[in-house]
């Protein structure tokens, strides 16, 4: 999964997440307790 934003002349890659990761846990703003 790629997170990017458009910039003048192209895009800027902000973050790359591998598909084997627990995406929900990575994106959850609340830390697990």
N, CA, C and O atoms as a Tinker XYZ file with bonds, in Angstrom:
   132  protein
     1  N      0.855000   -1.145000    0.000000    73     2
     2  CA     0.000000    0.000000    0.000000    64     1     3
     3  C      0.914000    1.223000    0.000000    63     2     4     5
     4  O      1.863000    1.305000    0.779000    81     3
     5  N      0.617000    2.155000   -0.871000    73     3     6
     6  CA     1.399000    3.389000   -0.964000    64     5     7
     7  C      0.572000    4.575000   -0.501000    63     6     8     9
     8  O     -0.609000    4.695000   -0.828000    81     7
     9  N      1.203000    5.439000    0.256000    73     7    10
    10  CA     0.595000    6.717000    0.610000    64     9    11
    11  C      1.422000    7.784000   -0.086000    63    10    12    13
    12  O      2.643000    7.833000    0.066000    81    11
    13  N      0.759000    8.629000   -0.843000    73    11    14
    14  CA     1.474000    9.640000   -1.612000    64    13    15
    15  C      0.644000   10.905000   -1.683000    63    14    16    17
    16  O     -0.547000   10.914000   -1.371000    81    15
    17  N      1.310000   11.979000   -2.104000    73    15    18
    18  CA     0.590000   13.225000   -2.349000    64    17    19
    19  C      1.156000   13.866000   -3.606000    63    18    20    21
    20  O      2.352000   13.781000   -3.885000    81    19
    21  N      0.276000   14.504000   -4.353000    73    19    22
    22  CA     0.749000   15.163000   -5.571000    64    21    23
    23  C      1.561000   16.410000   -5.229000    63    22    24    25
    24  O      1.212000   17.167000   -4.323000    81    23
    25  N      2.621000   16.601000   -5.953000    73    23    26
    26  CA     3.428000   17.815000   -5.841000    64    25    27
    27  C      3.670000   18.319000   -7.260000    63    26    28    29
    28  O      3.403000   17.618000   -8.235000    81    27
    29  N      4.166000   19.516000   -7.357000    73    27    30
    30  CA     4.451000   20.068000   -8.677000    64    29    31
    31  C      5.486000   19.193000   -9.379000    63    30    32    33
    32  O      6.584000   18.983000   -8.863000    81    31
    33  N      5.139000   18.696000  -10.529000    73    31    34
    34  CA     6.062000   17.881000  -11.310000    64    33    35
    35  C      6.009000   16.394000  -11.001000    63    34    36    37
    36  O      6.838000   15.644000  -11.516000    81    35
    37  N      5.061000   15.931000  -10.176000    73    35    38
    38  CA     4.992000   14.497000   -9.895000    64    37    39
    39  C      4.269000   14.191000   -8.600000    63    38    40    41
    40  O      3.270000   14.823000   -8.258000    81    39
    41  N      4.803000   13.193000   -7.876000    73    39    42
    42  CA     4.221000   12.818000   -6.589000    64    41    43
    43  C      5.330000   12.670000   -5.557000    63    42    44    45
    44  O      6.495000   12.478000   -5.904000    81    43
    45  N      4.955000   12.761000   -4.290000    73    43    46
    46  CA     5.881000   12.510000   -3.186000    64    45    47
    47  C      5.378000   11.274000   -2.450000    63    46    48    49
    48  O      4.239000   11.246000   -1.984000    81    47
    49  N      6.233000   10.246000   -2.344000    73    47    50
    50  CA     5.881000    9.038000   -1.608000    64    49    51
    51  C      6.032000    9.338000   -0.123000    63    50    52    53
    52  O      7.104000    9.739000    0.330000    81    51
    53  N      4.954000    9.142000    0.632000    73    51    54
    54  CA     4.968000    9.430000    2.060000    64    53    55
    55  C      5.268000    8.172000    2.863000    63    54    56    57
    56  O      6.054000    8.208000    3.810000    81    55
    57  N      4.638000    7.053000    2.485000    73    55    58
    58  CA     4.837000    5.819000    3.237000    64    57    59
    59  C      4.511000    4.628000    2.352000    63    58    60    61
    60  O      3.620000    4.698000    1.506000    81    59
    61  N      5.236000    3.533000    2.552000    73    59    62
    62  CA     4.992000    2.276000    1.848000    64    61    63
    63  C      4.795000    1.198000    2.905000    63    62    64    65
    64  O      5.654000    1.006000    3.765000    81    63
    65  N      3.664000    0.490000    2.847000    73    63    66
    66  CA     3.392000   -0.593000    3.785000    64    65    67
    67  C      3.339000   -1.912000    3.028000    63    66    68    69
    68  O      2.695000   -2.008000    1.983000    81    67
    69  N      4.011000   -2.921000    3.552000    73    67    70
    70  CA     4.020000   -4.248000    2.941000    64    69    71
    71  C      2.688000   -4.942000    3.208000    63    70    72    73
    72  O      2.124000   -4.787000    4.291000    81    71
    73  N      2.185000   -5.692000    2.260000    73    71    74
    74  CA     0.895000   -6.360000    2.377000    64    73    75
    75  C      0.814000   -7.398000    3.480000    63    74    76    77
    76  O     -0.285000   -7.725000    3.927000    81    75
    77  N      1.950000   -7.931000    3.937000    73    75    78
    78  CA     1.938000   -8.934000    5.004000    64    77    79
    79  C      1.783000   -8.302000    6.388000    63    78    80    81
    80  O      1.580000   -9.015000    7.371000    81    79
    81  N      1.875000   -6.994000    6.473000    73    79    82
    82  CA     1.723000   -6.307000    7.765000    64    81    83
    83  C      0.256000   -6.262000    8.160000    63    82    84    85
    84  O     -0.626000   -6.388000    7.311000    81    83
    85  N     -0.001000   -6.081000    9.448000    73    83    86
    86  CA    -1.367000   -5.897000    9.947000    64    85    87
    87  C     -1.727000   -4.432000    9.711000    63    86    88    89
    88  O     -1.469000   -3.577000   10.558000    81    87
    89  N     -2.321000   -4.152000    8.557000    73    87    90
    90  CA    -2.597000   -2.776000    8.132000    64    89    91
    91  C     -3.502000   -2.060000    9.127000    63    90    92    93
    92  O     -3.278000   -0.889000    9.434000    81    91
    93  N     -4.526000   -2.753000    9.636000    73    91    94
    94  CA    -5.427000   -2.122000   10.606000    64    93    95
    95  C     -4.669000   -1.651000   11.844000    63    94    96    97
    96  O     -4.929000   -0.559000   12.349000    81    95
    97  N     -3.739000   -2.460000   12.333000    73    95    98
    98  CA    -2.968000   -2.082000   13.519000    64    97    99
    99  C     -2.033000   -0.912000   13.219000    63    98   100   101
   100  O     -1.840000   -0.042000   14.069000    81    99
   101  N     -1.461000   -0.883000   12.036000    73    99   102
   102  CA    -0.545000    0.196000   11.663000    64   101   103
   103  C     -1.292000    1.523000   11.557000    63   102   104   105
   104  O     -0.772000    2.563000   11.962000    81   103
   105  N     -2.509000    1.490000   11.014000    73   103   106
   106  CA    -3.263000    2.716000   10.780000    64   105   107
   107  C     -4.112000    3.147000   11.971000    63   106   108   109
   108  O     -4.643000    4.257000   11.968000    81   107
   109  N     -4.255000    2.298000   12.992000    73   107   110
   110  CA    -5.090000    2.610000   14.155000    64   109   111
   111  C     -4.436000    3.712000   14.986000    63   110   112   113
   112  O     -3.309000    3.540000   15.451000    81   111
   113  N     -5.121000    4.841000   15.183000    73   111   114
   114  CA    -4.531000    5.930000   15.971000    64   113   115
   115  C     -4.436000    5.605000   17.460000    63   114   116   117
   116  O     -3.654000    6.232000   18.175000    81   115
   117  N     -5.222000    4.631000   17.944000    73   115   118
   118  CA    -5.178000    4.232000   19.350000    64   117   119
   119  C     -4.155000    3.109000   19.514000    63   118   120   121
   120  O     -4.278000    2.077000   18.855000    81   119
   121  N     -3.151000    3.281000   20.373000    73   119   122
   122  CA    -2.178000    2.199000   20.588000    64   121   123
   123  C     -2.843000    1.007000   21.279000    63   122   124   125
   124  O     -3.750000    1.174000   22.095000    81   123
   125  N     -2.380000   -0.185000   20.943000    73   123   126
   126  CA    -2.920000   -1.391000   21.583000    64   125   127
   127  C     -2.472000   -1.438000   23.031000    63   126   128   129
   128  O     -1.353000   -1.048000   23.364000    81   127
   129  N     -3.359000   -1.919000   23.883000    73   127   130
   130  CA    -3.012000   -2.003000   25.305000    64   129   131
   131  C     -3.103000   -3.411000   25.797000    63   130   132
   132  O     -2.845000   -3.673000   26.971000    81   131
